[in-house]
Amino acid sequence: MDVTGAIGDTANGWMGRSVLRREDRRLVTGRGAYVDDHLPEGCLHLEFVRSQVGHGKILSIDCDSAREAEGVVAVFTAADLDGLGDSAVNFLLADIAPTPLRMLAGDVVSAAGQPIAAVVATSLAAARDAAELVYVDIEPLPLLVGDERKQVLSHGLQSGEIEDAFAAAAHVVSVEVEHSLLAPMALEPRAALASFEGDFLTAWFSTQTPNRARDDLARILGLPLAQIRVVAPDVGGAFGGKASIYPEDVMVAWASKELGRPVKWCSTRGDELLAASHGRGGTTYGEMALSADGKVLGLRARLSFRQGHWMPFSAVVPARNAGRILPGPYRVGAVDIGIKGFLSHGAAVGIYRGAGRPEATMLMERLMDEAARKLAIDPMEIRRLNLIPADAFPYKTPNGEVLDSGNYGLLIEKAIACSDYAELRARQARRREAGEVVGIGVGLYIEPCGQGWESAGISLCRDGSFVATTGSSAQGQGRETAFSQIVADALSISPDRVAIKHGDTAEVPSGIGALASRSTAIGGGAMVRACDALCEQIVQAAAEPLECDAGSLVFSDDGVTAGYGAGGLVSWRDLAEQLIGTDGDPKDQALSSSVVFHADGEAWASGCCLAVVAIDRDTGVLAIEQLLWVDDAGRILNPLLVRGQLVGGMAQGLGEALMERIVYDEDGQLLTGSLMDYAVPRAIDMPSVRIEKIETPSPTNPLGVKGVGEAGCIGIPAAVVNAVNDALAPFRAGNLQMPLTSEKIWLALQGSAGTDNQVDD
Ligand code: SMO
């Protein structure tokens, strides 16, 4: 793959520089330590017996042979688990019927892969062998489909006179989009290790939300928070799939408490596809009323989300986000948005990189293209006609969201200029004349980057170094690198002088974690505030030894000097030792600040993707010939990290658009239970991309930054799907649904859209 573009260094200080990732030397030389690398003395291994059917009544469970097997310490079933509390579901919408996790199924199983029994043994092999000996008698029940499914969420968003808008419309266009279920597919599958000693529980989870996991453990196991420590060691990717606690995590912790020994479980790839939360899976329908000259008068949308058989903490987030982000970057007279969620016989469906943003964007961008076709206006032009103008920020959307800043017109102008758009269209016409199947597609997107608060702390240590703590965790984004740059600029020191700690509830103040593209905007904002508070302390402390006015002090990597060449320097170490003496641990804190930062609103990133595709007429094979991407992430903290986030998100966005799809059969059996059956993009599938940027700083946080983590899953699929539909337009192929496999495209070229046999939609 080839990445070109203009996200380059712009810095005077450390922010804006492509500082190399400080994490990588350790990680790429095999010195990372993931959950599975930890093996405490006497650790037991846990294996689950999982349901083989999609729905059924448990008649009996026979654990006798398993209990007698060599190495087996215990076999647990639901009968052993009475009296435990419930996991939490985030009540982000009013009308929710929460369905918390069950560690082990009781009378009924509701999905293939649902844990039924847990076997604990002295070795992993013994646990696996014994799990085979557990006999579960299940009477299969029919799957609940359609209206039989339990509705667990319902929400409506209305604004303006929607009936009038449609009555006045010169044109109405409509689109239906099906989002396949997707696997978040972290390189490291989920893993949990717990050790209960005395009355204190330590749990190592592969998680992006250690504090939330601790709260859940306390609630479910009935332990005080003070008796639980959750550690997220190195985490090999998460993408939303590790943001909520799982039955397996709780089971490991409970078993350790019950047995008084460390217990570990690490998922296999197969179990991950079967029982880790899936993403997307929703169906969206939208219709848009337009005036004769192409202005959008109103948007009606119906969003339906399947939720799987239980609801993780963030279960409601995709539905809520999809609803609140509509109508995207556009000014729309009136909206009427209805959202529903239903339980389904499969793995829990939760957040996955984008979490509702891709759904909102795909619907709007498909509608815009349909409108352009109907009115015979260029797709860029119809977007331009309806954009929220740059002088309208902060802009309150019809859904009551406040978009903080942006310049969507400039995104489009830049995409047009960089792609030589007029020439692209002219060339497309010439190639069509010559019989080629070629298309151009645009995806314009907005990306909300988190609400609420995050915590941060920073200390000056006796040895003159600094230690910063953040409630934002890390799963490979380069958090330590980025945050060291923030601290370096805030204190005028070198990034090497500060260590960044995260992910351990014993070391880090209570925080939210890393999700929703929020870490740099809100977690980074918290870090700036913590540094500001420490600066004040330093100034107070240094003014006296330097015998000067506090206002004239200057910080540098060497320490603090009295400004204006007036004289003395007190080194960081000397300053610390003057405060707390020379005896003791070098990392003892001489000065320390800790803050909770509440963001003044939400930062909304945005961008415009443009794809040029060509289709082989004989085979339906799709080639992405050009990808241009103009992103606005506000102020850029580290161009290298931004690029990594954008390109990584793009890989997963292309995965959804082109190949990924979780499939259950009509009995609720997972047909895509391995990487032989579930297609994820490989390096060879990645096209070249040119990335450009514009920068509209966010006023919602002290850094002016916005998120980038999810952008690639949001804008890229919309551009690619629009490009393929554009390519197929002369064939009157109708509305193709993702993933756009060669088979589907080939069938469309033959004038048949093909059929899908997925149940439960
Ligand atoms: S899908 Mo994200 O980790 O909020």
Boltz pocket constraint, residues with backbone or C-beta under 6 A from the ligand:
constraints:
  - pocket:
      binder: B
      contacts: [[A, 208], [A, 238], [A, 239], [A, 240], [A, 241], [A, 243], [A, 351], [A, 352], [A, 353], [A, 354], [A, 355], [A, 514], [A, 515], [A, 516], [A, 517]]
      max_distance: 6.0
